[in-house]
Amino acid sequence: MSETAKQIFEGLKDLFKPKVPGDHWRAMKPKSPQVVADPDGYRLGVRDNLEILETAEETWLSTYALELIHQRRLRRTDRFWIAATYVSPTKIELGNLLTADGQCKYFTQRRALLELREHAGRSIWISQTQLPGTIDLVPSYEQRAVIRQHGLAWIELEEPIDIEHRVYPIAIFD
């Protein structure tokens, strides 16, 4: 056989040889993954436990409390009083908004929602009223507290507060 005939015969033999599916993929060399650091510091996923809580609260709002989604959130520059539904030495569950910027908001905005991550480090007063839903403070029951972290409707304090005589507690953001 001539040399060209041998080459043609070998080429035809390779052409009609049974092939295993996926052979061409194994022949390709896999590329090693490259880790590229984002210069702006953005990344996918959750950063901390507080972000998990915030996402859960936003999901709760969109699922169970649709009327609160578009309600105005209270910012750090706002001055307002909020009734507390539950008070422990280091945590306060926020309830209804009593006043905002000196005006009674009890009937227009029932549930108080804080703007996320704006009030951390803010100093507030914890006091109590004589009757639920009023703004008549009981004298000498004010106590200063600093917010460590918060969600939409809860506050965690830096140091424990005295809750022994708190009957109708309120949080005063001035």
C-alpha positions in Angstrom: 0.0 0.0 0.0 1.2 3.4 -0.8 1.7 6.0 2.0 -1.3 8.1 1.1 -3.5 5.0 1.0 -2.4 4.1 4.5 -3.2 7.6 5.7 -6.7 7.5 4.1 -7.3 4.0 5.5 -6.3 5.2 9.1 -8.5 8.2 8.8 -11.5 6.1 7.7 -10.8 3.7 10.5 -10.9 6.6 13.1 -14.0 7.9 11.4 -16.0 4.7 11.8 -14.6 3.7 15.2 -17.4 3.5 17.9 -17.3 6.5 20.1 -18.4 6.9 23.7 -20.7 9.9 24.2 -19.0 12.7 25.9 -15.5 11.8 24.8 -14.9 15.2 23.4 -15.7 16.8 26.7 -13.2 14.7 28.6 -10.6 15.6 26.1 -11.0 19.3 26.9 -9.0 20.5 29.8 -11.1 22.0 32.6 -10.3 25.6 33.4 -9.4 26.4 37.0 -11.9 28.8 38.6 -10.5 32.3 38.9 -11.4 34.3 42.0 -11.7 37.9 41.2 -12.0 40.4 44.0 -14.6 43.1 43.5 -13.0 46.5 44.0 -16.2 48.0 45.4 -16.6 45.3 48.0 -19.9 43.9 46.7 -20.6 40.2 47.1 -23.4 37.8 46.8 -25.1 36.3 49.9 -25.8 37.5 53.4 -23.3 39.6 55.3 -24.5 39.0 58.8 -27.3 37.7 61.0 -29.0 41.2 61.1 -29.4 41.0 57.3 -31.1 37.7 57.7 -33.6 39.2 60.2 -34.2 42.2 57.9 -34.9 40.0 54.9 -37.3 37.9 57.0 -39.1 41.0 58.2 -39.4 42.4 54.7 -40.7 39.0 53.5 -43.2 39.0 56.4 -44.5 42.4 55.4 -45.0 41.5 51.8 -46.7 38.3 52.7 -48.9 39.1 55.8 -49.0 42.8 56.1 -49.5 44.3 52.7 -51.0 47.5 54.1 -47.7 48.3 55.7 -45.4 47.9 52.7 -45.8 51.5 51.5 -46.1 53.0 54.9 -43.6 55.7 55.6 -40.5 54.4 57.6 -39.3 56.5 60.5 -35.8 58.0 59.8 -33.0 59.1 62.1 -33.9 62.8 61.6 -37.5 62.2 62.7 -38.7 62.9 66.2 -41.4 60.4 67.4 -42.9 58.5 70.3 -43.7 54.8 70.0 -45.8 52.6 72.3 -43.9 49.4 73.3 -45.8 46.1 73.2 -43.1 44.1 74.9 -40.1 45.2 77.0 -37.3 43.1 78.3 -34.1 44.4 79.8 -32.3 44.5 76.5 -35.1 44.3 73.8 -38.2 46.3 73.0 -40.9 45.3 70.6 -42.4 48.4 69.0 -46.2 48.9 68.6 -48.2 51.9 67.6 -46.9 55.3 66.7 -48.2 57.9 69.2 -46.7 61.1 67.9 -44.4 62.2 65.1 -42.9 65.7 64.9 -45.3 66.9 67.6 -48.5 65.7 65.8 -50.7 62.8 67.0 -50.3 60.0 64.5 -52.1 57.3 66.4 -55.1 57.1 64.0 -53.3 57.7 60.8 -50.3 55.4 61.1 -51.1 52.5 63.5 -47.9 50.5 63.3 -44.5 52.0 63.7 -41.8 50.9 61.3 -38.2 52.1 61.5 -36.0 52.7 58.5 -33.5 49.8 58.6 -29.9 50.4 59.9 -30.5 54.1 60.5 -31.0 54.2 64.3 -28.1 52.1 65.5 -26.1 54.0 68.1 -29.0 56.5 68.6 -29.8 57.5 72.2 -33.4 57.3 73.2 -35.6 57.7 76.3 -37.6 54.8 77.7 -40.5 56.0 79.8 -44.1 55.0 80.5 -47.5 56.6 80.2 -50.5 56.6 82.6 -52.9 54.9 80.1 -52.2 52.9 77.0 -52.3 54.9 73.8 -51.8 58.3 75.5 -48.8 60.6 75.7 -49.2 61.6 79.4 -45.9 60.6 80.9 -45.5 59.3 84.4 -42.9 61.6 86.0 -39.5 60.2 87.0 -39.7 57.1 85.0 -37.5 58.2 82.1 -34.4 56.2 81.5 -31.7 56.8 78.8 -30.8 53.9 76.5 -28.6 53.4 73.4 -29.7 51.3 70.5 -27.3 48.6 69.6 -29.2 47.2 66.6 -32.8 47.2 65.4 -35.2 45.9 62.8 -38.4 47.3 61.4 -40.4 46.9 64.7 -37.9 45.9 67.4 -34.9 47.5 69.2 -32.0 45.8 70.9 -30.3 48.0 73.6 -26.6 48.3 74.4 -27.1 47.9 78.2 -30.0 46.5 80.2 -32.7 48.9 81.5 -34.8 48.7 84.6 -38.2 47.2 83.6 -39.6 46.5 87.1 -42.3 49.2 87.1 -43.0 49.5 83.4 -46.8 49.1 82.8 -47.4 51.1 79.6 -43.8 51.7 78.2 -43.0 54.0 75.4 -39.8 54.7 73.5 -39.1 58.4 72.9 -36.9 59.2 69.9 -35.8 62.9 70.2 
